[in-house]
Amino acid sequence: MGLDDKAKNKAQEAGGEVKEHVGKATDDKDLENEGRGDKASADVKQAGEKIKDAFKR
């Protein structure tokens, strides 16, 4: 399950990156901010996965 969660987090981060760049290119501040939020959310989830991995050892 951990590997699946990590993959989902990476996909969310990549999607956020795309939204942020599209928002910048089209001057859509809402989309740009949504992309930043998606990336931040994915980063927090990835940090949680790293903490879980550290306690497994």
PDB file with SEQRES, HELIX, SHEET and CRYST1 records, atoms N, CA, C and O in Angstrom:
SEQRES   1 A   57  MET GLY LEU ASP ASP LYS ALA LYS ASN LYS ALA GLN GLU          
SEQRES   2 A   57  ALA GLY GLY GLU VAL LYS GLU HIS VAL GLY LYS ALA THR          
SEQRES   3 A   57  ASP ASP LYS ASP LEU GLU ASN GLU GLY ARG GLY ASP LYS          
SEQRES   4 A   57  ALA SER ALA ASP VAL LYS GLN ALA GLY GLU LYS ILE LYS          
SEQRES   5 A   57  ASP ALA PHE LYS ARG                                          
HELIX    1 AA1 GLY A    2  THR A   26  1                                  25    
HELIX    2 AA2 LYS A   29  LYS A   56  1                                  28    
CRYST1    1.000    1.000    1.000  90.00  90.00  90.00 P 1           1          
ATOM      1  N   MET A   1       0.830  -1.199   0.000  1.00  0.00           N  
ATOM      2  CA  MET A   1       0.000   0.000   0.000  1.00  0.00           C  
ATOM      3  C   MET A   1       0.863   1.247   0.000  1.00  0.00           C  
ATOM      4  O   MET A   1       0.480   2.245  -0.611  1.00  0.00           O  
ATOM      5  N   GLY A   2       2.007   1.230   0.657  1.00  0.00           N  
ATOM      6  CA  GLY A   2       2.863   2.396   0.733  1.00  0.00           C  
ATOM      7  C   GLY A   2       3.364   2.839  -0.623  1.00  0.00           C  
ATOM      8  O   GLY A   2       3.429   4.035  -0.906  1.00  0.00           O  
ATOM      9  N   LEU A   3       3.719   1.880  -1.467  1.00  0.00           N  
ATOM     10  CA  LEU A   3       4.225   2.212  -2.793  1.00  0.00           C  
ATOM     11  C   LEU A   3       3.127   2.846  -3.641  1.00  0.00           C  
ATOM     12  O   LEU A   3       3.381   3.776  -4.406  1.00  0.00           O  
ATOM     13  N   ASP A   4       1.913   2.340  -3.501  1.00  0.00           N  
ATOM     14  CA  ASP A   4       0.770   2.890  -4.227  1.00  0.00           C  
ATOM     15  C   ASP A   4       0.512   4.337  -3.796  1.00  0.00           C  
ATOM     16  O   ASP A   4       0.249   5.199  -4.634  1.00  0.00           O  
ATOM     17  N   ASP A   5       0.588   4.597  -2.491  1.00  0.00           N  
ATOM     18  CA  ASP A   5       0.386   5.954  -1.984  1.00  0.00           C  
ATOM     19  C   ASP A   5       1.467   6.893  -2.502  1.00  0.00           C  
ATOM     20  O   ASP A   5       1.183   8.035  -2.865  1.00  0.00           O  
ATOM     21  N   LYS A   6       2.698   6.415  -2.536  1.00  0.00           N  
ATOM     22  CA  LYS A   6       3.803   7.242  -3.028  1.00  0.00           C  
ATOM     23  C   LYS A   6       3.600   7.604  -4.492  1.00  0.00           C  
ATOM     24  O   LYS A   6       3.867   8.735  -4.898  1.00  0.00           O  
ATOM     25  N   ALA A   7       3.129   6.651  -5.281  1.00  0.00           N  
ATOM     26  CA  ALA A   7       2.873   6.910  -6.698  1.00  0.00           C  
ATOM     27  C   ALA A   7       1.756   7.932  -6.877  1.00  0.00           C  
ATOM     28  O   ALA A   7       1.845   8.817  -7.728  1.00  0.00           O  
ATOM     29  N   LYS A   8       0.710   7.806  -6.075  1.00  0.00           N  
ATOM     30  CA  LYS A   8      -0.394   8.774  -6.146  1.00  0.00           C  
ATOM     31  C   LYS A   8       0.078  10.174  -5.768  1.00  0.00           C  
ATOM     32  O   LYS A   8      -0.335  11.160  -6.377  1.00  0.00           O  
ATOM     33  N   ASN A   9       0.938  10.255  -4.768  1.00  0.00           N  
ATOM     34  CA  ASN A   9       1.460  11.555  -4.342  1.00  0.00           C  
ATOM     35  C   ASN A   9       2.304  12.189  -5.445  1.00  0.00           C  
ATOM     36  O   ASN A   9       2.216  13.392  -5.688  1.00  0.00           O  
ATOM     37  N   LYS A  10       3.114  11.381  -6.103  1.00  0.00           N  
ATOM     38  CA  LYS A  10       3.937  11.886  -7.209  1.00  0.00           C  
ATOM     39  C   LYS A  10       3.051  12.362  -8.357  1.00  0.00           C  
ATOM     40  O   LYS A  10       3.333  13.386  -8.980  1.00  0.00           O  
ATOM     41  N   ALA A  11       1.987  11.623  -8.634  1.00  0.00           N  
ATOM     42  CA  ALA A  11       1.065  12.016  -9.701  1.00  0.00           C  
ATOM     43  C   ALA A  11       0.371  13.336  -9.353  1.00  0.00           C  
ATOM     44  O   ALA A  11       0.186  14.196 -10.215  1.00  0.00           O  
ATOM     45  N   GLN A  12      -0.007  13.485  -8.090  1.00  0.00           N  
ATOM     46  CA  GLN A  12      -0.645  14.728  -7.660  1.00  0.00           C  
ATOM     47  C   GLN A  12       0.333  15.892  -7.777  1.00  0.00           C  
ATOM     48  O   GLN A  12      -0.039  16.989  -8.193  1.00  0.00           O  
ATOM     49  N   GLU A  13       1.579  15.643  -7.409  1.00  0.00           N  
ATOM     50  CA  GLU A  13       2.597  16.689  -7.502  1.00  0.00           C  
ATOM     51  C   GLU A  13       2.812  17.091  -8.970  1.00  0.00           C  
ATOM     52  O   GLU A  13       2.916  18.277  -9.281  1.00  0.00           O  
ATOM     53  N   ALA A  14       2.876  16.112  -9.857  1.00  0.00           N  
ATOM     54  CA  ALA A  14       3.058  16.399 -11.281  1.00  0.00           C  
ATOM     55  C   ALA A  14       1.860  17.165 -11.846  1.00  0.00           C  
ATOM     56  O   ALA A  14       2.025  18.096 -12.635  1.00  0.00           O  
ATOM     57  N   GLY A  15       0.671  16.772 -11.440  1.00  0.00           N  
ATOM     58  CA  GLY A  15      -0.530  17.477 -11.892  1.00  0.00           C  
ATOM     59  C   GLY A  15      -0.545  18.918 -11.408  1.00  0.00           C  
ATOM     60  O   GLY A  15      -0.957  19.824 -12.133  1.00  0.00           O  
ATOM     61  N   GLY A  16      -0.094  19.122 -10.181  1.00  0.00           N  
ATOM     62  CA  GLY A  16      -0.006  20.479  -9.647  1.00  0.00           C  
ATOM     63  C   GLY A  16       0.988  21.319 -10.413  1.00  0.00           C  
ATOM     64  O   GLY A  16       0.767  22.506 -10.652  1.00  0.00           O  
ATOM     65  N   GLU A  17       2.085  20.693 -10.797  1.00  0.00           N  
ATOM     66  CA  GLU A  17       3.113  21.389 -11.586  1.00  0.00           C  
ATOM     67  C   GLU A  17       2.533  21.838 -12.928  1.00  0.00           C  
ATOM     68  O   GLU A  17       2.768  22.962 -13.372  1.00  0.00           O  
ATOM     69  N   VAL A  18       1.779  20.951 -13.563  1.00  0.00           N  
ATOM     70  CA  VAL A  18       1.160  21.280 -14.851  1.00  0.00           C  
ATOM     71  C   VAL A  18       0.167  22.426 -14.678  1.00  0.00           C  
ATOM     72  O   VAL A  18       0.176  23.381 -15.455  1.00  0.00           O  
ATOM     73  N   LYS A  19      -0.688  22.330 -13.662  1.00  0.00           N  
ATOM     74  CA  LYS A  19      -1.676  23.392 -13.422  1.00  0.00           C  
ATOM     75  C   LYS A  19      -0.988  24.731 -13.182  1.00  0.00           C  
ATOM     76  O   LYS A  19      -1.424  25.762 -13.694  1.00  0.00           O  
ATOM     77  N   GLU A  20       0.082  24.711 -12.406  1.00  0.00           N  
ATOM     78  CA  GLU A  20       0.783  25.951 -12.107  1.00  0.00           C  
ATOM     79  C   GLU A  20       1.354  26.576 -13.386  1.00  0.00           C  
ATOM     80  O   GLU A  20       1.236  27.785 -13.590  1.00  0.00           O  
ATOM     81  N   HIS A  21       1.965  25.766 -14.238  1.00  0.00           N  
ATOM     82  CA  HIS A  21       2.554  26.288 -15.477  1.00  0.00           C  
ATOM     83  C   HIS A  21       1.483  26.768 -16.457  1.00  0.00           C  
ATOM     84  O   HIS A  21       1.650  27.798 -17.111  1.00  0.00           O  
ATOM     85  N   VAL A  22       0.392  26.022 -16.556  1.00  0.00           N  
ATOM     86  CA  VAL A  22      -0.697  26.446 -17.444  1.00  0.00           C  
ATOM     87  C   VAL A  22      -1.303  27.748 -16.926  1.00  0.00           C  
ATOM     88  O   VAL A  22      -1.621  28.643 -17.709  1.00  0.00           O  
ATOM     89  N   GLY A  23      -1.462  27.851 -15.611  1.00  0.00           N  
ATOM     90  CA  GLY A  23      -1.992  29.075 -15.021  1.00  0.00           C  
ATOM     91  C   GLY A  23      -1.102  30.276 -15.298  1.00  0.00           C  
ATOM     92  O   GLY A  23      -1.593  31.367 -15.585  1.00  0.00           O  
ATOM     93  N   LYS A  24       0.199  30.074 -15.213  1.00  0.00           N  
ATOM     94  CA  LYS A  24       1.135  31.167 -15.528  1.00  0.00           C  
ATOM     95  C   LYS A  24       1.046  31.549 -17.000  1.00  0.00           C  
ATOM     96  O   LYS A  24       1.020  32.732 -17.342  1.00  0.00           O  
ATOM     97  N   ALA A  25       1.001  30.539 -17.869  1.00  0.00           N  
ATOM     98  CA  ALA A  25       0.977  30.788 -19.311  1.00  0.00           C  
ATOM     99  C   ALA A  25      -0.300  31.503 -19.749  1.00  0.00           C  
ATOM    100  O   ALA A  25      -0.272  32.316 -20.673  1.00  0.00           O  
ATOM    101  N   THR A  26      -1.402  31.205 -19.098  1.00  0.00           N  
ATOM    102  CA  THR A  26      -2.683  31.792 -19.485  1.00  0.00           C  
ATOM    103  C   THR A  26      -3.082  32.966 -18.589  1.00  0.00           C  
ATOM    104  O   THR A  26      -4.163  33.538 -18.737  1.00  0.00           O  
ATOM    105  N   ASP A  27      -2.201  33.311 -17.668  1.00  0.00           N  
ATOM    106  CA  ASP A  27      -2.447  34.391 -16.715  1.00  0.00           C  
ATOM    107  C   ASP A  27      -3.709  34.127 -15.888  1.00  0.00           C  
ATOM    108  O   ASP A  27      -4.480  35.039 -15.589  1.00  0.00           O  
ATOM    109  N   ASP A  28      -3.895  32.861 -15.529  1.00  0.00           N  
ATOM    110  CA  ASP A  28      -5.022  32.432 -14.695  1.00  0.00           C  
ATOM    111  C   ASP A  28      -4.490  32.193 -13.279  1.00  0.00           C  
ATOM    112  O   ASP A  28      -3.977  31.119 -12.964  1.00  0.00           O  
ATOM    113  N   LYS A  29      -4.624  33.203 -12.449  1.00  0.00           N  
ATOM    114  CA  LYS A  29      -4.074  33.139 -11.088  1.00  0.00           C  
ATOM    115  C   LYS A  29      -4.735  32.050 -10.246  1.00  0.00           C  
ATOM    116  O   LYS A  29      -4.075  31.431  -9.412  1.00  0.00           O  
ATOM    117  N   ASP A  30      -6.025  31.810 -10.454  1.00  0.00           N  
ATOM    118  CA  ASP A  30      -6.723  30.765  -9.694  1.00  0.00           C  
ATOM    119  C   ASP A  30      -6.141  29.388 -10.002  1.00  0.00           C  
ATOM    120  O   ASP A  30      -5.894  28.596  -9.092  1.00  0.00           O  
ATOM    121  N   LEU A  31      -5.925  29.107 -11.277  1.00  0.00           N  
ATOM    122  CA  LEU A  31      -5.358  27.820 -11.675  1.00  0.00           C  
ATOM    123  C   LEU A  31      -3.921  27.688 -11.182  1.00  0.00           C  
ATOM    124  O   LEU A  31      -3.506  26.620 -10.733  1.00  0.00           O  
ATOM    125  N   GLU A  32      -3.176  28.764 -11.266  1.00  0.00           N  
ATOM    126  CA  GLU A  32      -1.795  28.765 -10.778  1.00  0.00           C  
ATOM    127  C   GLU A  32      -1.745  28.460  -9.276  1.00  0.00           C  
ATOM    128  O   GLU A  32      -0.930  27.657  -8.821  1.00  0.00           O  
ATOM    129  N   ASN A  33      -2.619  29.106  -8.526  1.00  0.00           N  
ATOM    130  CA  ASN A  33      -2.668  28.870  -7.082  1.00  0.00           C  
ATOM    131  C   ASN A  33      -3.153  27.465  -6.751  1.00  0.00           C  
ATOM    132  O   ASN A  33      -2.675  26.855  -5.794  1.00  0.00           O  
ATOM    133  N   GLU A  34      -4.087  26.950  -7.524  1.00  0.00           N  
ATOM    134  CA  GLU A  34      -4.571  25.582  -7.315  1.00  0.00           C  
ATOM    135  C   GLU A  34      -3.427  24.588  -7.538  1.00  0.00           C  
ATOM    136  O   GLU A  34      -3.294  23.610  -6.802  1.00  0.00           O  
ATOM    137  N   GLY A  35      -2.615  24.841  -8.543  1.00  0.00           N  
ATOM    138  CA  GLY A  35      -1.461  23.991  -8.806  1.00  0.00           C  
ATOM    139  C   GLY A  35      -0.473  24.019  -7.657  1.00  0.00           C  
ATOM    140  O   GLY A  35       0.054  22.981  -7.256  1.00  0.00           O  
ATOM    141  N   ARG A  36      -0.222  25.198  -7.131  1.00  0.00           N  
ATOM    142  CA  ARG A  36       0.679  25.318  -5.983  1.00  0.00           C  
ATOM    143  C   ARG A  36       0.118  24.554  -4.778  1.00  0.00           C  
ATOM    144  O   ARG A  36       0.861  23.895  -4.051  1.00  0.00           O  
ATOM    145  N   GLY A  37      -1.184  24.650  -4.580  1.00  0.00           N  
ATOM    146  CA  GLY A  37      -1.829  23.941  -3.471  1.00  0.00           C  
ATOM    147  C   GLY A  37      -1.723  22.428  -3.628  1.00  0.00           C  
ATOM    148  O   GLY A  37      -1.476  21.709  -2.660  1.00  0.00           O  
ATOM    149  N   ASP A  38      -1.911  21.956  -4.851  1.00  0.00           N  
ATOM    150  CA  ASP A  38      -1.787  20.517  -5.113  1.00  0.00           C  
ATOM    151  C   ASP A  38      -0.373  20.036  -4.826  1.00  0.00           C  
ATOM    152  O   ASP A  38      -0.177  18.975  -4.233  1.00  0.00           O  
ATOM    153  N   LYS A  39       0.616  20.825  -5.251  1.00  0.00           N  
ATOM    154  CA  LYS A  39       2.006  20.443  -5.004  1.00  0.00           C  
ATOM    155  C   LYS A  39       2.311  20.427  -3.511  1.00  0.00           C  
ATOM    156  O   LYS A  39       2.984  19.519  -3.023  1.00  0.00           O  
ATOM    157  N   ALA A  40       1.823  21.420  -2.794  1.00  0.00           N  
ATOM    158  CA  ALA A  40       2.069  21.490  -1.349  1.00  0.00           C  
ATOM    159  C   ALA A  40       1.409  20.311  -0.632  1.00  0.00           C  
ATOM    160  O   ALA A  40       1.997  19.719   0.273  1.00  0.00           O  
ATOM    161  N   SER A  41       0.201  19.982  -1.035  1.00  0.00           N  
ATOM    162  CA  SER A  41      -0.505  18.853  -0.439  1.00  0.00           C  
ATOM    163  C   SER A  41       0.252  17.548  -0.680  1.00  0.00           C  
ATOM    164  O   SER A  41       0.380  16.721   0.222  1.00  0.00           O  
ATOM    165  N   ALA A  42       0.745  17.374  -1.888  1.00  0.00           N  
ATOM    166  CA  ALA A  42       1.515  16.171  -2.207  1.00  0.00           C  
ATOM    167  C   ALA A  42       2.802  16.113  -1.389  1.00  0.00           C  
ATOM    168  O   ALA A  42       3.203  15.041  -0.936  1.00  0.00           O  
ATOM    169  N   ASP A  43       3.447  17.256  -1.200  1.00  0.00           N  
ATOM    170  CA  ASP A  43       4.674  17.297  -0.403  1.00  0.00           C  
ATOM    171  C   ASP A  43       4.415  16.876   1.038  1.00  0.00           C  
ATOM    172  O   ASP A  43       5.213  16.148   1.629  1.00  0.00           O  
ATOM    173  N   VAL A  44       3.310  17.330   1.598  1.00  0.00           N  
ATOM    174  CA  VAL A  44       2.962  16.962   2.975  1.00  0.00           C  
ATOM    175  C   VAL A  44       2.696  15.460   3.064  1.00  0.00           C  
ATOM    176  O   VAL A  44       3.136  14.802   4.007  1.00  0.00           O  
ATOM    177  N   LYS A  45       1.981  14.929   2.092  1.00  0.00           N  
ATOM    178  CA  LYS A  45       1.685  13.496   2.087  1.00  0.00           C  
ATOM    179  C   LYS A  45       2.968  12.677   1.945  1.00  0.00           C  
ATOM    180  O   LYS A  45       3.120  11.635   2.584  1.00  0.00           O  
ATOM    181  N   GLN A  46       3.893  13.155   1.104  1.00  0.00           N  
ATOM    182  CA  GLN A  46       5.161  12.442   0.931  1.00  0.00           C  
ATOM    183  C   GLN A  46       5.973  12.471   2.217  1.00  0.00           C  
ATOM    184  O   GLN A  46       6.633  11.488   2.556  1.00  0.00           O  
ATOM    185  N   ALA A  47       5.931  13.571   2.922  1.00  0.00           N  
ATOM    186  CA  ALA A  47       6.637  13.651   4.204  1.00  0.00           C  
ATOM    187  C   ALA A  47       6.045  12.648   5.189  1.00  0.00           C  
ATOM    188  O   ALA A  47       6.780  12.010   5.942  1.00  0.00           O  
ATOM    189  N   GLY A  48       4.744  12.507   5.187  1.00  0.00           N  
ATOM    190  CA  GLY A  48       4.094  11.524   6.051  1.00  0.00           C  
ATOM    191  C   GLY A  48       4.517  10.105   5.704  1.00  0.00           C  
ATOM    192  O   GLY A  48       4.726   9.282   6.596  1.00  0.00           O  
ATOM    193  N   GLU A  49       4.645   9.816   4.419  1.00  0.00           N  
ATOM    194  CA  GLU A  49       5.093   8.487   3.994  1.00  0.00           C  
ATOM    195  C   GLU A  49       6.531   8.237   4.467  1.00  0.00           C  
ATOM    196  O   GLU A  49       6.861   7.130   4.891  1.00  0.00           O  
ATOM    197  N   LYS A  50       7.371   9.250   4.396  1.00  0.00           N  
ATOM    198  CA  LYS A  50       8.755   9.101   4.849  1.00  0.00           C  
ATOM    199  C   LYS A  50       8.816   8.828   6.350  1.00  0.00           C  
ATOM    200  O   LYS A  50       9.633   8.032   6.813  1.00  0.00           O  
ATOM    201  N   ILE A  51       7.951   9.490   7.096  1.00  0.00           N  
ATOM    202  CA  ILE A  51       7.911   9.270   8.543  1.00  0.00           C  
ATOM    203  C   ILE A  51       7.455   7.834   8.840  1.00  0.00           C  
ATOM    204  O   ILE A  51       8.026   7.157   9.695  1.00  0.00           O  
ATOM    205  N   LYS A  52       6.423   7.384   8.128  1.00  0.00           N  
ATOM    206  CA  LYS A  52       5.956   6.008   8.320  1.00  0.00           C  
ATOM    207  C   LYS A  52       7.063   5.012   7.994  1.00  0.00           C  
ATOM    208  O   LYS A  52       7.243   4.023   8.704  1.00  0.00           O  
ATOM    209  N   ASP A  53       7.805   5.276   6.918  1.00  0.00           N  
ATOM    210  CA  ASP A  53       8.902   4.392   6.525  1.00  0.00           C  
ATOM    211  C   ASP A  53       9.990   4.365   7.603  1.00  0.00           C  
ATOM    212  O   ASP A  53      10.573   3.314   7.870  1.00  0.00           O  
ATOM    213  N   ALA A  54      10.263   5.510   8.219  1.00  0.00           N  
ATOM    214  CA  ALA A  54      11.299   5.583   9.241  1.00  0.00           C  
ATOM    215  C   ALA A  54      10.913   4.761  10.472  1.00  0.00           C  
ATOM    216  O   ALA A  54      11.782   4.162  11.106  1.00  0.00           O  
ATOM    217  N   PHE A  55       9.637   4.725  10.816  1.00  0.00           N  
ATOM    218  CA  PHE A  55       9.191   3.967  11.981  1.00  0.00           C  
ATOM    219  C   PHE A  55       9.102   2.463  11.706  1.00  0.00           C  
ATOM    220  O   PHE A  55       9.063   1.662  12.640  1.00  0.00           O  
ATOM    221  N   LYS A  56       9.069   2.085  10.439  1.00  0.00           N  
ATOM    222  CA  LYS A  56       9.029   0.665  10.088  1.00  0.00           C  
ATOM    223  C   LYS A  56      10.380  -0.002  10.345  1.00  0.00           C  
ATOM    224  O   LYS A  56      10.447  -1.218  10.526  1.00  0.00           O  
ATOM    225  N   ARG A  57      11.444   0.782  10.362  1.00  0.00           N  
ATOM    226  CA  ARG A  57      12.784   0.232  10.515  1.00  0.00           C  
ATOM    227  C   ARG A  57      13.106   0.001  11.917  1.00  0.00           C  
ATOM    228  O   ARG A  57      14.202  -0.462  12.230  1.00  0.00           O  
TER     229      ARG A  57                                                      
END                                                                             
